[in-house]
Amino acid sequence: MKHTHRTGGRLRAAAGALAATGLVLALGACSADSVDEAVGKAVDKTVDETYEVTYEVTGKSVDEITFHGGGGDAMNPKLETVSSPTLPWKKTVTLRGIMPPAVMPMAVEADGTDVACTITYKGEVIKEAKGEGMLTAGGCVAVSPVVG
């Protein structure tokens, strides 16, 4: 009978440990739910926040400028294009949330060309690039300033 008593004690200890584990997991789930909720609220706020940036393109003989103008969404922004722009070219746009500001000038010229672009946010240049050569395409793409 001592053997049965010992087994019963082990079963009670195991049941107690299992109950304690369940309690810890349940409390952890509540905590995880709170964290998930807080993260969700922060993402919603970030996604809904708007900001303004100014794009600038300088150089010679730019054939077209493509840029994020604020349409679409962060994962699929609507691109706008200006053909045969007068340089220097400047445009201020309002973007939303995590949508990255981007301006991409393209120039095709047989003797090469210098093209530069900048993205400015609240008076500070957050991205700049310069290209030289027969085909210049690349441009400036920055991280949304509301992210960091």
Residue frames relative to the residue before (quaternion, step in Angstrom):
aa qw qx qy qz dx dy dz
M 1.0000 0.0000 0.0000 0.0000 0.00 0.00 0.00
K 0.5626 0.5816 -0.4010 0.4294 3.54 1.09 -0.50
H 0.6112 0.5625 -0.3435 0.4383 3.55 1.08 -0.75
T 0.6584 0.4972 -0.2945 0.4822 3.60 0.98 -0.87
H 0.6396 0.5263 -0.3218 0.4587 3.56 0.98 -0.86
R 0.6528 0.5174 -0.3090 0.4590 3.55 0.98 -0.88
T 0.6516 0.5048 -0.3063 0.4762 3.57 0.96 -0.86
G 0.6325 0.5291 -0.3246 0.4633 3.57 1.01 -0.81
G 0.6417 0.5182 -0.3164 0.4686 3.57 1.03 -0.78
R 0.6496 0.5082 -0.3113 0.4721 3.55 1.02 -0.80
L 0.6445 0.5187 -0.3212 0.4609 3.55 1.01 -0.80
R 0.6486 0.5022 -0.3196 0.4744 3.57 1.00 -0.84
A 0.6473 0.5124 -0.3211 0.4640 3.59 0.98 -0.82
A 0.6552 0.5031 -0.3081 0.4719 3.58 0.97 -0.86
A 0.6477 0.5117 -0.3158 0.4678 3.59 0.98 -0.84
G 0.6435 0.5164 -0.3157 0.4685 3.58 1.02 -0.79
A 0.6533 0.5041 -0.3088 0.4729 3.57 0.98 -0.86
L 0.6413 0.5222 -0.3136 0.4667 3.56 1.02 -0.83
A 0.6492 0.5083 -0.3114 0.4725 3.59 0.97 -0.83
A 0.6497 0.5076 -0.3135 0.4710 3.59 0.98 -0.84
T 0.6381 0.5203 -0.3212 0.4679 3.57 1.00 -0.83
G 0.6433 0.5234 -0.3144 0.4620 3.57 0.97 -0.86
L 0.6442 0.5179 -0.3138 0.4672 3.57 1.00 -0.83
V 0.6510 0.5078 -0.3119 0.4703 3.59 0.94 -0.90
L 0.6668 0.4964 -0.3047 0.4648 3.58 0.92 -0.89
A 0.6441 0.5173 -0.3232 0.4615 3.59 0.98 -0.80
L 0.6605 0.4861 -0.3064 0.4833 3.57 0.96 -0.84
G 0.6330 0.5304 -0.3212 0.4635 3.55 1.05 -0.79
A 0.6345 0.5266 -0.3284 0.4607 3.57 1.01 -0.78
C 0.6269 0.5177 -0.3388 0.4735 3.59 1.00 -0.77
S 0.6581 0.5046 -0.3013 0.4707 3.54 0.96 -0.89
A 0.6536 0.5052 -0.3092 0.4712 3.59 0.96 -0.87
D 0.6220 0.5317 -0.3399 0.4636 3.59 1.03 -0.76
S 0.6450 0.5181 -0.3189 0.4625 3.58 0.99 -0.82
V 0.6506 0.5042 -0.3099 0.4758 3.56 0.97 -0.87
D 0.6510 0.5157 -0.3157 0.4590 3.59 0.90 -0.92
E 0.6513 0.5149 -0.3124 0.4616 3.57 0.97 -0.85
A 0.6601 0.5055 -0.3065 0.4635 3.59 0.95 -0.88
V 0.6456 0.5066 -0.3167 0.4756 3.58 0.98 -0.85
G 0.6381 0.5393 -0.3206 0.4463 3.57 0.96 -0.86
K 0.6605 0.5001 -0.3037 0.4705 3.57 0.96 -0.86
A 0.6489 0.5173 -0.3162 0.4597 3.59 0.99 -0.83
V 0.6466 0.5055 -0.3187 0.4741 3.59 0.97 -0.83
D 0.6380 0.5263 -0.3282 0.4563 3.59 0.92 -0.88
K 0.6578 0.5061 -0.3094 0.4642 3.58 0.93 -0.89
T 0.6665 0.5052 -0.2969 0.4608 3.56 0.93 -0.93
V 0.6746 0.5009 -0.2966 0.4539 3.57 0.91 -0.89
D 0.7128 0.4567 -0.2579 0.4656 3.61 1.02 -0.71
E 0.5710 0.6104 -0.3827 0.3935 3.60 1.17 -0.42
T 0.2101 -0.7732 0.5844 0.1286 3.59 -0.97 0.82
Y 0.0421 -0.7788 0.6253 0.0261 3.53 -1.27 0.45
E 0.3424 -0.7323 0.5540 0.1988 3.57 -1.24 0.53
V 0.0276 -0.7572 0.6521 0.0268 3.52 -1.15 0.75
T 0.2620 -0.7324 0.6026 0.1783 3.53 -1.27 0.44
Y 0.2258 -0.7541 0.6072 0.1079 3.53 -0.89 1.04
E 0.0137 -0.7776 0.6284 0.0155 3.56 -1.10 0.72
V 0.0481 -0.7667 0.6400 0.0162 3.54 -1.07 0.83
T 0.0283 -0.7806 0.6242 -0.0142 3.55 -0.93 0.98
G 0.4245 0.6847 -0.5270 0.2706 3.55 -1.26 0.35
K 0.4977 -0.6132 0.5083 0.3434 3.53 -1.27 -0.57
S 0.8829 0.1030 -0.0559 0.4547 3.54 -1.21 0.62
V 0.2109 0.7479 -0.5947 0.2061 3.58 0.68 1.02
D 0.3692 -0.7579 0.5008 0.1959 3.57 -0.74 1.08
E 0.7893 -0.1409 0.0918 0.5905 3.57 1.03 -0.76
I 0.2139 -0.7336 0.6310 0.1338 3.50 -1.33 0.44
T 0.1004 -0.7707 0.6284 0.0337 3.55 -0.86 1.04
F 0.0591 0.8185 -0.5656 0.0817 3.59 -0.90 0.89
H 0.4988 -0.5805 0.5368 0.3552 3.54 -1.33 0.34
G 0.1473 -0.8382 0.5235 0.0413 3.55 -0.55 1.19
G 0.6847 -0.4926 0.2827 0.4566 3.59 1.26 0.05
G 0.5972 0.5610 -0.3730 0.4354 3.59 1.21 -0.20
G 0.7082 0.4214 -0.3303 0.4602 3.56 -1.26 0.26
D 0.4659 -0.6377 0.5032 0.3509 3.55 -1.15 -0.64
A 0.7605 -0.4147 0.2491 0.4331 3.55 -1.30 0.18
M 0.7230 0.4312 -0.2483 0.4793 3.57 0.99 -0.80
N 0.7892 0.1319 -0.0654 0.5962 3.59 1.22 -0.36
P 0.0126 -0.8426 0.5383 -0.0049 3.58 0.54 1.17
K 0.4485 -0.6567 0.5337 0.2877 3.54 -1.14 0.68
L 0.2659 -0.7698 0.5632 0.1394 3.54 -0.80 1.03
E 0.1725 -0.7488 0.6315 0.1035 3.54 -1.11 0.78
T 0.1539 -0.8025 0.5738 0.0560 3.57 -1.07 0.74
V 0.1440 -0.7392 0.6532 0.0786 3.53 -1.14 0.84
S 0.2185 -0.7855 0.5686 0.1088 3.59 -0.72 1.08
S 0.8585 0.0382 -0.0699 0.5066 3.56 -1.11 0.83
P 0.0997 0.8373 -0.5317 0.0787 3.61 0.74 0.99
T 0.4578 -0.6204 0.5549 0.3123 3.51 -1.27 0.48
L 0.2092 -0.7903 0.5670 0.1008 3.58 -0.84 1.01
P 0.5062 -0.1869 -0.8414 0.0291 1.56 -2.04 1.37
W 0.2855 -0.7460 0.5875 0.1298 3.54 -1.17 0.80
K 0.0056 0.7970 -0.6020 0.0491 3.56 -0.98 0.89
K 0.0668 0.7903 -0.6036 0.0813 3.58 -0.96 0.90
T 0.1815 -0.7535 0.6235 0.1026 3.57 -0.98 0.94
V 0.0357 -0.8025 0.5948 -0.0285 3.55 -0.86 1.04
T 0.3315 -0.6975 0.5928 0.2283 3.55 -1.30 0.40
L 0.0980 -0.7886 0.6069 0.0099 3.54 -0.76 1.14
R 0.3380 -0.7572 0.5343 0.1638 3.55 -1.25 0.40
G 0.8854 0.0662 -0.0446 0.4579 3.52 -1.12 0.84
I 0.8219 -0.2418 0.1934 0.4781 3.52 -0.93 -0.97
M 0.3533 0.7317 -0.5085 0.2850 3.61 1.24 0.22
P 0.3486 -0.7607 0.5034 0.2153 3.60 -0.68 1.03
P 0.4186 -0.6657 0.5416 0.2972 3.58 -0.98 0.74
A 0.0915 0.8035 -0.5800 0.0976 3.60 -0.89 0.91
V 0.0200 0.7577 -0.6518 0.0271 3.54 -1.09 0.86
M 0.0455 -0.8232 0.5648 -0.0370 3.56 -0.75 1.10
P 0.1324 -0.7932 0.5910 0.0644 3.59 -0.28 1.24
M 0.0989 -0.7838 0.6086 0.0747 3.58 -1.13 0.59
A 0.0005 0.7934 -0.6068 0.0483 3.52 -0.89 1.03
V 0.0585 -0.7591 0.6479 0.0224 3.54 -0.96 0.93
E 0.1987 0.7714 -0.5740 0.1897 3.54 -0.52 1.20
A 0.5327 -0.6775 0.4106 0.2977 3.57 -0.83 1.00
D 0.7650 0.3544 -0.2095 0.4953 3.61 0.92 -0.76
G 0.6084 -0.5686 0.3548 0.4250 3.58 1.20 0.28
T 0.0648 -0.7898 0.6096 0.0178 3.52 -1.21 0.44
D 0.3268 -0.6987 0.5933 0.2301 3.53 -1.24 0.43
V 0.0234 0.7824 -0.6205 0.0484 3.55 -0.82 1.02
A 0.0273 -0.7888 0.6140 0.0040 3.57 -0.96 0.87
C 0.0760 -0.7813 0.6173 0.0518 3.54 -1.17 0.63
T 0.0675 -0.7714 0.6307 0.0520 3.53 -1.25 0.54
I 0.1727 -0.7192 0.6593 0.1354 3.51 -1.34 0.49
T 0.0928 -0.8084 0.5813 0.0038 3.56 -0.73 1.12
Y 0.0547 -0.7745 0.6302 -0.0038 3.55 -1.02 0.96
K 0.8395 -0.0731 -0.0055 0.5384 3.59 -0.69 1.14
G 0.7459 -0.4330 0.2147 0.4583 3.56 0.91 0.96
E 0.6803 0.4541 -0.2824 0.5011 3.60 1.24 -0.07
V 0.4181 -0.6885 0.5323 0.2605 3.57 -0.91 0.95
I 0.1466 -0.8119 0.5615 0.0636 3.59 -0.66 1.12
K 0.7888 0.0194 -0.0435 0.6128 3.58 1.28 -0.20
E 0.0839 0.7730 -0.6273 0.0436 3.54 -1.08 0.77
A 0.0015 0.7857 -0.6182 0.0231 3.55 -1.16 0.63
K 0.1359 -0.7695 0.6201 0.0694 3.53 -1.26 0.53
G 0.0763 -0.7997 0.5949 0.0295 3.55 -0.99 0.84
E 0.0770 -0.7831 0.6166 0.0247 3.52 -1.17 0.62
G 0.5826 0.5969 -0.4220 0.3553 3.55 -0.97 0.77
M 0.7473 -0.4161 0.2826 0.4343 3.53 -1.34 -0.01
L 0.7760 0.1135 -0.0703 0.6165 3.58 0.99 -0.80
T 0.0152 -0.7912 0.6110 -0.0218 3.54 -0.59 1.12
A 0.2456 0.7289 -0.6051 0.2055 3.54 -0.54 1.20
G 0.3585 0.6867 -0.5528 0.3071 3.56 -0.76 0.91
G 0.0171 -0.8673 0.4944 0.0558 3.45 0.23 -1.29
C 0.5798 -0.5718 0.4730 0.3363 3.46 -1.35 -0.42
V 0.0557 0.7520 -0.6544 0.0556 3.54 -0.91 0.99
A 0.0735 -0.8097 0.5822 0.0052 3.59 -0.73 1.06
V 0.5367 -0.5647 0.5041 0.3728 3.53 -1.34 0.19
S 0.5763 -0.5895 0.4327 0.3649 3.57 -1.01 0.77
P 0.4438 -0.7146 0.4674 0.2719 3.62 -0.78 0.94
V 0.6095 0.5515 -0.3788 0.4252 3.64 1.12 -0.30
V 0.5695 0.5958 -0.3794 0.4205 3.59 1.26 -0.27
G 0.8290 0.1176 -0.0346 0.5457 3.56 0.80 -0.90
